[in-house]
Amino acid sequence: ELLRSSMASAGGGLPHDLFSLGIASRICTDRNSTARASTDFGHMFEATPEAVLLPATPADIADLIRFSASSPAPFPVAALGKGHSGRGQTLAPGGVVVDMRALGRRCGGAARVNVSAAGAQPYIDAGGEQLWADVLRAALEHGLAPRVCTDYLHLTVGGTLSNAGIGGQAFRHGPQITNVQELDVITGTGEMVTCSRANNSELFFAVLGGLGQFGVITRARIWLEPAPKRVRWVRLAYSSVATFTKDQELLISDRASESGFDYVEGQVVFKRTLFEGPKSTQFFSSADVTKLAGLASQYGLSTVYFIEGGMYYNEDATTLVDQKMEALLRQLSFEPGFVFAKDVAYVQFLDRVCEEERVLRSAGVWDVPHPWLNLFIPRSRILDFDAGVFKGIFRDANPAGLILMYPMNKDRWDDRMTTVTPNDDVFYNVALLWSALSVNDVEQLHRDNKAVIAFCEKTGIEYKQYLPRHASQDGWLQHFGVKWSKIIELKAKYDPQTILSPGQRMFPSFADAATRAVA
Ligand SMILES: Cc1cc2nc3c(=O)[nH]c(=O)nc-3n(C[C@H](O)[C@H](O)[C@H](O)COP(=O)(O)OP(=O)(O)OC[C@H]3O[C@@H](n4cnc5c(N)ncnc54)[C@H](O)[C@@H]3O)c2cc1C
C-alpha cells in the first residue's frame, strides 16, 4: 500500500523550485524510473523515491544536494551505484535517488577512466560510478590491474569504497579503501572537494568506508600494480576447522608472503550440499563432488572446509610456478589427495562470479531475496564461532547459498577510515550469502541470522558487521564503538541536514518512517 501510494504521487512531494533548476530536464519522476530505484539486490526492503536524477556531470549532483540542503524542507538524496546493496542502503523515500551510472553514460562521451602508467606508483582515475570490471579492463590495456578486487566486479567504485571493498588479495594489500590516493567528493552541503591523506584528510578518511554518509564520491584515484597473465587456482579440502584456519593464517602471514598465494579465501560447505546440491560447479566436476561427498561420509563430517588460493604468474615462468606451488602445498595440511586445481587467464579468474551470475540467472535464482549476513570475527574466537554456528545453529539446516570464511591482517587497514574491524591482529570475514527461494526461507533465514548474532553476543564474540545494517541508533553506536562520537561530529560538519544515504538508517530522517520491509 505504502509503495503504491508514494508511486502515485512521484515528484509531487519535492519543492516546485527544484524543477526550475538547470538540472530539471535530468530529473525523472515517471513511474518506471522511480520503481527501478525502489529496491536493491537484497529484495528485502523497498521504498519509492519522489524522483531519480540522471546526472550528466558531477556538478549536477552538487546542484541537487545544494538545493536540498538550503531548502526549508531538505529532502533525502541517495547515490545509487549498481544497487548491489542487500538491505535498502540505496533507498531515498520522499527524496531523490542519484543514478550514478548515468554519469558514465551522459558525460558527453568523455572517458571517466584514465590510467597513469608512468611513474613509480601507477594509478587510475575512475569515476565513482564506474564498475570495477571497467576499471580492470582500462588498467589491463596498460598491463596493470587494481591491487585488490572484490569477488564480483559488477560493483561500482563509489559503492565499494563506501563500505571497504574486500577480496582474496586484501590480506596483503588491505581493502580497496586503503589503496586509494585521492578522491573527488560532493559533501552534504553541495561543496565539491578534492581530498587525500595530505589535503582535506578528515573528509578523505570519513568518506572511505563512510556508508555514503559524508559525501558522494565522483572520482577515485586508485593504485595499480603490474597485472599477471595467468593464475593457478586451487581449492584444498579440510575436514578439521582447526587445521583449515591454521593453514589460512599461515598463508596470510608475512612468512608465506613471497612464497605463497597472491589470493587467499575460503569456503564452508555443508555435507548435505555435497549430496543434494549441484552435481558439478564452475570449479568442481561431478567426479570431484562425489569424491568430496565420500570424504564427508567417511569422517561423518557435517561441514567440509576449502582454502581457495590463487598463484599469479606469466607464461615465461611456468616451471617456476609449478615448483613454487609444490613447495607451498608441502607446508599445508589439507586432506591428502584433496587438491583441486585449474589454470586460467587472470581476467577469467577475477571475473569468475560473473559466470556464477549467468548460471543463477538462467536458473531464475539471481533476483530472489538475499538475507545476507557478513561478519568480521576475531581470530581468537573463530573456532567458537564455527562450533556454535556451523555445527550448532546450522547443524540440521541446509540453506541455499554460499559461505565464505577467510582471514585478513588488521595492520593492512587504516583505522583513521570509517570502517570498523575487530581488535585482533587477524580477523575473519564470514559471509553467509543466503538465497531465499521461498517466503518460508526468508523467515527462517531471518531467524537464523538473528540466532547467529545472539550467539555472538551471548558468548562475548567481538564481531563487527560488514555491509552493516542496524535498526536503531543504539545499534550504530555499538557498531562504531569509540568512533561514534567522531561520526556524529563528521555528520554535523559534512551533512548537517542529514540528507545523504538515508537508507543506512544511521541518522533519524523521514526515510525511516517511509521504508518498509518486504521480505
Ligand atoms: C554478488 C555480489 C558480490 C559481492 N562481492 C563483494 C566482495 O567480494 N567484496 C565486497 O567488499 N563486497 C562485495 N559485495 C557487496 C558490495 O560491495 C556492496 O553491495 C556495495 O554496496 C557495492 O555495490 P554497489 O556499487 O551496487 O553500491 P550500491 O549498493 O548502489 O550503494 C551502496 C551504498 O553506497 C552509497 N553509494 C553508492 N555510490 C556512492 C558514491 N559514488 N559515493 C558515495 N556513496 C555511494 C549508496 O548510497 C549506498 O548507501 C558483493 C555484492 C554482491 C551483490
Ligand as a Chemical Component Dictionary entry (heavy atoms), coordinates in Angstrom:
data_LIG
# 
_chem_comp.id                   LIG 
_chem_comp.type                 NON-POLYMER 
_chem_comp.pdbx_formal_charge   0 
_chem_comp.three_letter_code    LIG 
# 
loop_
_chem_comp_atom.comp_id 
_chem_comp_atom.atom_id 
_chem_comp_atom.alt_atom_id 
_chem_comp_atom.type_symbol 
_chem_comp_atom.charge 
_chem_comp_atom.model_Cartn_x 
_chem_comp_atom.model_Cartn_y 
_chem_comp_atom.model_Cartn_z 
_chem_comp_atom.pdbx_ordinal 
LIG C1  C1  C 0 27.078 -10.712 -5.992 1  
LIG C2  C2  C 0 27.762 -9.765  -5.035 2  
LIG C3  C3  C 0 29.078 -9.980  -4.701 3  
LIG C4  C4  C 0 29.735 -9.111  -3.826 4  
LIG N1  N1  N 0 31.048 -9.332  -3.525 5  
LIG C5  C5  C 0 31.694 -8.495  -2.694 6  
LIG C6  C6  C 0 33.073 -8.688  -2.378 7  
LIG O1  O1  O 0 33.707 -9.634  -2.829 8  
LIG N2  N2  N 0 33.661 -7.789  -1.554 9  
LIG C7  C7  C 0 32.993 -6.711  -1.034 10 
LIG O2  O2  O 0 33.605 -5.922  -0.324 11 
LIG N3  N3  N 0 31.696 -6.527  -1.299 12 
LIG C8  C8  C 0 31.036 -7.389  -2.103 13 
LIG N4  N4  N 0 29.710 -7.181  -2.372 14 
LIG C9  C9  C 0 28.991 -6.116  -1.665 15 
LIG C10 C10 C 0 29.164 -4.772  -2.334 16 
LIG O3  O3  O 0 30.445 -4.253  -2.063 17 
LIG C11 C11 C 0 28.139 -3.822  -1.800 18 
LIG O4  O4  O 0 26.882 -4.284  -2.185 19 
LIG C12 C12 C 0 28.359 -2.393  -2.216 20 
LIG O5  O5  O 0 27.220 -1.705  -1.791 21 
LIG C13 C13 C 0 28.641 -2.147  -3.676 22 
LIG O6  O6  O 0 27.541 -2.237  -4.500 23 
LIG P1  P1  P 0 27.120 -1.042  -5.486 24 
LIG O7  O7  O 0 28.274 -0.497  -6.215 25 
LIG O8  O8  O 0 25.993 -1.585  -6.262 26 
LIG O9  O9  O 0 26.670 0.075   -4.467 27 
LIG P2  P2  P 0 25.193 0.468   -4.051 28 
LIG O10 O10 O 0 24.549 -0.735  -3.486 29 
LIG O11 O11 O 0 24.498 1.110   -5.172 30 
LIG O12 O12 O 0 25.476 1.544   -2.895 31 
LIG C14 C14 C 0 25.982 1.154   -1.633 32 
LIG C15 C15 C 0 25.963 2.315   -0.632 33 
LIG O13 O13 O 0 26.937 3.277   -1.011 34 
LIG C16 C16 C 0 26.316 4.504   -1.358 35 
LIG N5  N5  N 0 26.956 4.933   -2.594 36 
LIG C17 C17 C 0 26.865 4.390   -3.824 37 
LIG N6  N6  N 0 27.637 5.064   -4.685 38 
LIG C18 C18 C 0 28.240 6.047   -3.975 39 
LIG C19 C19 C 0 29.156 7.080   -4.287 40 
LIG N7  N7  N 0 29.615 7.237   -5.529 41 
LIG N8  N8  N 0 29.546 7.912   -3.298 42 
LIG C20 C20 C 0 29.100 7.769   -2.037 43 
LIG N9  N9  N 0 28.227 6.829   -1.678 44 
LIG C21 C21 C 0 27.808 5.968   -2.641 45 
LIG C22 C22 C 0 24.845 4.207   -1.531 46 
LIG O14 O14 O 0 24.023 5.313   -1.231 47 
LIG C23 C23 C 0 24.640 3.073   -0.561 48 
LIG O15 O15 O 0 24.472 3.576   0.738  49 
LIG C24 C24 C 0 29.032 -8.026  -3.248 50 
LIG C25 C25 C 0 27.686 -7.816  -3.579 51 
LIG C26 C26 C 0 27.061 -8.670  -4.459 52 
LIG C27 C27 C 0 25.616 -8.447  -4.786 53 
# 
loop_
_chem_comp_bond.comp_id 
_chem_comp_bond.atom_id_1 
_chem_comp_bond.atom_id_2 
_chem_comp_bond.value_order 
_chem_comp_bond.pdbx_ordinal 
LIG C1  C2  SING 1  
LIG C2  C3  SING 2  
LIG C2  C26 DOUB 3  
LIG C3  C4  DOUB 4  
LIG C4  N1  SING 5  
LIG C4  C24 SING 6  
LIG N1  C5  DOUB 7  
LIG C5  C6  SING 8  
LIG C5  C8  SING 9  
LIG C6  O1  DOUB 10 
LIG C6  N2  SING 11 
LIG N2  C7  SING 12 
LIG C7  O2  DOUB 13 
LIG C7  N3  SING 14 
LIG N3  C8  DOUB 15 
LIG C8  N4  SING 16 
LIG N4  C9  SING 17 
LIG N4  C24 SING 18 
LIG C9  C10 SING 19 
LIG C10 O3  SING 20 
LIG C10 C11 SING 21 
LIG C11 O4  SING 22 
LIG C11 C12 SING 23 
LIG C12 O5  SING 24 
LIG C12 C13 SING 25 
LIG C13 O6  SING 26 
LIG O6  P1  SING 27 
LIG P1  O7  DOUB 28 
LIG P1  O8  SING 29 
LIG P1  O9  SING 30 
LIG O9  P2  SING 31 
LIG P2  O10 DOUB 32 
LIG P2  O11 SING 33 
LIG P2  O12 SING 34 
LIG O12 C14 SING 35 
LIG C14 C15 SING 36 
LIG C15 O13 SING 37 
LIG C15 C23 SING 38 
LIG O13 C16 SING 39 
LIG C16 N5  SING 40 
LIG C16 C22 SING 41 
LIG N5  C17 SING 42 
LIG N5  C21 SING 43 
LIG C17 N6  DOUB 44 
LIG N6  C18 SING 45 
LIG C18 C19 SING 46 
LIG C18 C21 DOUB 47 
LIG C19 N7  SING 48 
LIG C19 N8  DOUB 49 
LIG N8  C20 SING 50 
LIG C20 N9  DOUB 51 
LIG N9  C21 SING 52 
LIG C22 O14 SING 53 
LIG C22 C23 SING 54 
LIG C23 O15 SING 55 
LIG C24 C25 DOUB 56 
LIG C25 C26 SING 57 
LIG C26 C27 SING 58 
# 
